[in-house]
């Protein structure tokens, strides 16, 4: 089931290390210069993300609904805390190798096509969790998840 890290035996994938660097540290290093704020979606009950001094939000909708529930929770937090924000960039916790210009590319594509959702792609494959989401999509996303 999506979001439970069941193939790895549970736990937080992004805190796993390879070559002595956590996946999260790799994501953080690449994404920090590209965005204004990082929001972590984690449903874990421990506080291992506290050391990063970042906002951590849990899914608001129950039932392990996967990555869309995390995007929903992040959009909800944005709406209630920084409502002037117009876009959310979503990155899965198990994707350490991201382009240094990912947000710029997604934003240009969104503006050129007047889209509210832009998903990343490479080698003719769509990466559905790496995307740019217009923040005013929260109500439609919630309705869709509750069906």
Beta strands, then each sheet from edge to edge (+ up, - down):
strand 1: 17-18
strand 2: 21-22
strand 3: 39-41
strand 4: 55-57
strand 5: 87-90
strand 6: 117-122
strand 7: 125-134
sheet 1: 1+ 2-
sheet 2: 3+ 4+
sheet 3: 5+ 7- 6+
end
